Amino acid sequence: MQDNVVSFTKNTEPYSCSDDELIEKVQDLISRFQDPDLSKETREEIFNKIIQLTDRLTY
């Protein structure tokens, strides 16, 4: 029996910006995340984007 594996990738926006620009984007997303009127789905999307951007920061 053959295993069929399907992989779905999310549409990720490539970032070729400096750490300072990434930090500004993260700060903006954090501000948006704190909005009490956001739906759970929107909050999760913002949270995942924050994680994605912080992973791109250099050490």
GINOR-V454272 format. One record per residue. RES is the residue in three letters. SS is DSSP state (helix for helix, strand for strand, loop for the rest). PSI is psi as a letter, one per 20 degrees, with the letter a starting at -180 (none if undefined). Layout:
res: {RES | RES}
ss: {SS | SS}
psi: {PSI | PSI}
This chain:
res: {MET | GLN | ASP | ASN | VAL | VAL | SER | PHE | THR | LYS | ASN | THR | GLU | PRO | TYR | SER | CYS | SER | ASP | ASP | GLU | LEU | ILE | GLU | LYS | VAL | GLN | ASP | LEU | ILE | SER | ARG | PHE | GLN | ASP | PRO | ASP | LEU | SER | LYS | GLU | THR | ARG | GLU | GLU | ILE | PHE | ASN | LYS | ILE | ILE | GLN | LEU | THR | ASP | ARG | LEU | THR | TYR}
ss: {loop | loop | loop | loop | loop | loop | loop | loop | loop | loop | loop | loop | loop | loop | loop | loop | loop | loop | helix | helix | helix | helix | helix | helix | helix | helix | helix | helix | helix | helix | helix | helix | helix | loop | loop | loop | loop | loop | loop | helix | helix | helix | helix | helix | helix | helix | helix | helix | helix | helix | helix | helix | helix | helix | helix | loop | loop | loop | loop}
psi: {p | p | p | o | p | p | p | p | q | q | o | p | p | p | p | l | r | r | h | g | h | g | g | g | g | g | g | g | h | g | g | h | h | i | o | i | j | q | r | g | g | g | g | g | g | g | g | h | h | g | g | g | g | h | h | i | q | q | none}
